Amino acid sequence: MDSSATALLSPVTLDLKSPPGNAPVFFDPSSLQKQPTIPKQFVWPQGDREQTIGELHAPVVDLQGILTGDPGTTQRAADMVGNACLAHGFFQVINHGIEPALIHSARLHVQDFFKLPLSHKLRARKRPDSMWGYAGAHIERFSSKLPWKETLSLGYHEESSSSIVVDYLTSVLGRDYEQTGLVYQRYCQAMKGLSLVIMELLAISLEVERSHYRSFFEDSSSIMRWNYYPPCQDSDLTLGTGPHCDPTSLTILHQDEVEGLEVFTNNKWHSIRPIPDAFVINIGDTFMALSNGRYKSCLHRAAVNRSRERISLAFFLCPREDKVVRPPQDLLVRDGPRKYPDFTWSALLEFTQKHYRADIRTLQSFTQWLLSQQPN
């Protein structure tokens, strides 16, 4: 194993100390860009910043067949998805049925938000006891290896209210954000629908009951996140997001035209060229457990650009918090034995929020922690 892979395998626990030294109290890119160098808390170890070796030619899966009910093209799409998930857990989808106008509108609203003065964005500041809200460089959580980015996160589920997104955004930002809430209510609904289609393909590829994973996620409780990566004068020293696997089940990402997403496979980093109107899909830790470890959780990171800003929209599909995560029985009959114990999404989420900073070993570390909490 090369040195970069060794570095990536080193576990990183949460560091919840107050920002030391010259770390800013708040992440203000416009101010930081005027400094000759970035604060040391934004500098990442060389092992995390290993150079990419070129573009990853990951599958681009056409969803028209499954959306129209064509068995042949559906099976071919499932085969492509299965091969990608065995290799690195990453692929892109086209002909997904999401209106281009909705995607364009969602991007415009995100751009408008992140261009606001910091004082305005801080109206939606994430509270210590909540996952939802605005965060700059995760300064409220970490004291080192800070990501060069701003985010706004919100929850999405369909049980309690048909206007959950509208209600949240107007409650923290005011009634002026009702239109933004309406756009993102529609966007989240579209992402939920797309995620269930992809779950059907995953089931077909694993040769389990076609409706199994779709049914499991029908009552999902998911996360919508806006990501903004400002330009950085020391872009070769920092990262927008460090190397990690998503602890969630499935990520549906829309990225703009600026490259930055990178995937680790075959012991090397590879860049991902943005495809217009495509969505990036990657497998997360929770689905790796649902497939009994057969499908890989995708190890990825986000680079920043010296002169151009970058925006991405990430929808993280998650089970309902109290739902027990376990592989389907027919998969275990073929593949057994169990690689991970039963757990709930709420337990894994708590682990990543309070005990562990997500990396390549999150699921393995969570499994060890979970077993240590149980009686002998």
N, C-alpha and C positions, 0 to 999 in steps of 0.2 A: 504493500500500500504506500502511495506517495505521501509527501509531507502535508500536502493540502488536505488529503482525505483524513490523515491523522488529526490534524487541527480541527476538522469538522466534527470528528467523533468525540471531542472533549465536551462533557456536559457543562452547561452554564446555568447556574441557579440564579434566582432573582436577587438583585441588589437594590434594596429599597431605601438606601440612605439618602439624606438630603443632598441636593446638587452641590459638590464641593468646588473649591478653587475658583476658576474663572468660568464655570458653567453658568449659562444664563438662567434666570428664574423662569422666564418664558422664552419659547423659541420664536425669535423675530428675524426671519431671513433677511429682510431689507436692511436691518442693522448689522447682522453678522457678515453680510457680503461686503461691508465697508471695512472690515478688519483685514489686516494683511494675511492672517492665517486663521483657520477655524479653531475653536477651543479644543483642547486635547480630549475632552469627553466625547467628541464626535469622531475621533480617529479610531479606526478598526484595526485589529491585528492583521498582519500580512497574510496569514493563513486564510482568513475570511475574505481577503481581497485578491485572491489568485486570479490571474488574467483568464479571460475566455479564450478558447482555441478556435472559435468560429460559430457558425449558426447551427442550431439543432433543427434537423429536418424531421420534425414530428408530424404524425398523421394529421391531415385536415379532413375531418369526417363530415360527409354530406348527410344531413338529417331529413332530407325530403322524403326518402323512402319510408322511414318509420312514421313520419307525420301523415303520409298518404296511405299507409297500410300495405306497402309493397313488400312481400316476404323476402324476395331475393336481395334487394338493395338493403333491407333492414339487416339481414344476416351478414352481408359484407361490411356494413357499418359496425356491427357488433364485433366482428373479427378484428377490424382495425383498432377499435377501442380496447379489446382484450390484449392485443399485442403491445399496445402502448402502455397499458397498466402493468403488464409483466415486466416491461423494460424500465420505465421511469415514472409512470403515473401522470403523464402529461399528453394532451392533444388539443386540437382546436376544432370548432364546429362551424359550419356554414349552412345556409338554407335552413335556419333555425326557426323562422317564422316570427321573429321579433321585428316590429316596425322600425325602419331606419330613423323615422322622425322622432320616435320615442327615445332612441339612443342619443340622437343629436340634442334633443331638449334636455335630457339628463346631464349631458356633458356641460351644456351652457350654464345650467343652474349651479353645478359644482364650481366652474370657473368663476362665476360671479361671487360665490361665497368666499373662496380663498383669496380673492382680491380685496376683500374688506379689510379695514384697519384691524389690527390685533385686538384692540379694545372691544370691537364689535363681535369678533369671533369668540372672545372669551365669555360672552353671554351664554354660550352653549358649552362652557368648559366642563369637562368630565369630572365628576365628583369621585372622591376616594372609594365610596361604597357602590359605585355604579360602573357598568361597562360602556354606558352610552354617553355620547357627547364629543366635544372637540378636544383634541390633544395635539400639542406641538412637541415632536421629537420624544414623546413618552417620558418627558422630564419628571412627571409626577410619579413614575414607577422606577426608573433606572438612574444610575449615577455614572455609568460608563457605557461605551459602545452605543451612543445615542444615534438613532436613525435620523437622517436628514430628510424629514418629511413632516407634513401635517395631516391629520386625519379627522374625520367626523364619523362616528359609528352610531347606529341605531338598531333597535330590534324589530323583527318582523314575524308576525304569525297571524293567522286568520280567524282565530277562535273568538276573541273577546270583542273586537271592533273592526269594522270595515274601513276605518279611517285612522288606524294606529299610527301611521307615518305622519299624516297631517297633524294629528293631535300632538305628537311629540315635537315636531319642528316648530309649530306655532307656540307651544308652551315654553320653549327655551329661547326662541328667536323673535317671537311676536307674530301678529296677524299678517304682516307683510310677507311671511313665508308660507302662506296658505297654498299659493300656486306651486311653489317648490315641493311642498308636501304632496299635492295631488299628482305631480309628475312622478315622484318617487313611490307613491302608493301603486301607481300603474306599473312602474318599472319592477318593483319587488314582486308584484303579482305575475308579471311576465317571467321573471327569473325563477320563481317557484314552479311555474308550469314547465319551463325548459328543464329544470333540474329533475322533474319527475320523468320526463322523456329520456333523459340520460340514464336515470336509474333503471329504466326498462332495458336499455342497451347493455348496461352492466350485468343485469340478471341473465340476459340471453347469452352474453359472452362467458359467464360463469356456469352456464347450463343448470340454472336453478329456475324455479317457478317464475315466469316472466313478471308477474305482478308483485313478487315478494318485496323487493326494495321500494317499489313505488308505494305500496301500501304502508310500509314502515315509516315513510317520510310524508305521508298525506297530512298529518297533524304536526308538521315540523315547526320548530321555533328557531328562526334563522337570524343572521346578522347581515346588515348592509353597511358597507364602509366606503367612504370617499377618501381617496389618497391623492395628496398633492406633493410633488417632489420639486422644490425650487431649484434654480441653478445654484451651483456651488463652485467657488473659485479653487477649492482643493478637492475636486471630485474624485481624484485618484487615491485619496486618503480615507474617504468615508463611504458609507452605503446608505441608500434610502431605506432598505430593509435588509437585515443580516440573514445569513443562511439559516433556513428553518423549514420544517414541514408544518403545514396547517393542522392544528389539532381537530379541526372540524371534519365534516364528511366529504364535502365536495365544494370546490370553489369555481364560480363562474366569473371570469374577469373580462371586462372591456378595457383595453388600453388604447391610448391615443397613438399618434403617428411617431412619437419619439421612442426610440428603443431604450430599454432599461431592464426588462425582465430577463432573468438568466436561470437556466436549469442545470443541475448537476447530474451527470450520468457518465458511466464508464470512466470514473475518477477524474473528470474534467468538467469545467464550466462551459456552457454553450449559451449564446445569445438567442433571443426569440424575436424574429422580425414580425412587427405588427402586420396583420392582414386586415384590410378594410372590411368592416361589417362582420368579421368573425368574432367569436368568443373563445377565450382561452379557458380550458378546463383542466383542473388538476385534482388528483385524489388526495384526501386528507387522512389523518391518523384514524379517525373514527371509522371510515369506510375500510381502511386496511384491516381493522379488527373485524368488521362485518364480513370481510372476505377471508377471514382466518389467516391473514398474512399473505395471501396469494398475490394480491395487488399492492403495488408499492405506493406509499405516500410520497408525493413529489417533493424533493429537496430543491428549493429555489431561493433566490434573493433578488433585490432590485438595486441597480446602479443608479447614480445620479449624473446629470449632464453639466458640463462646465458653463454652458451658455443658454440652454433651453430648459424651460419648465416641462414637467411631465404630469399627466393626470391619469388615474385609473379608477374604475368602479368595480368593487369586489362584493359579490354576493356569496356568503358562506352558508351552505345548507347544513343544518344541524337537526338532530332528532329533538322531539319534545324532551324537556329536561329530565323527566322521571322515567323515560323509556329505557328498558334494559337492552344494552348493546351486546348481541351475540350472533354468530353466523347461522345461516339456515341449516337445518338438520341434514338435508340431503347433500350439502356441501361437506359437512363433517363426515358423513358416511363414506364419501369418496376420498377426502383429503386427510381427515383427522391426524393427530389428536389436536385438542384445543391449544392455541398458542397464546391466547389472552383470556383472563377471567372475565366473567360478567361485570359490567359496570354501567353506570348511567352517564349521560352527557353532562349533567350538572356536576358530577364528581370530577370528570376530566377538566371541565371548564374551571372549577374552583382550583384545581391543581395548577393550571397554567396561570391563573390570576394571582395566586397567593404563595405558591411554593416553587415555581419553576419557570424559567424563561424559555419559550418554545425554541427547539433546535432539532437536530436530526434524531435525537434519542428520546424525544418527549414521550412517545407511547411506551417504550421500554422502561423508562424511568417511572412513569405513572404506574405501570404494572407492578414494579417492585414496591413502590410506595403504597399502592392499594393492598397488596398482599401483606405488607408489614402492619397495616391497620387492622387486619382481621385476626381473630383468636386462632391459636394453633389448632 
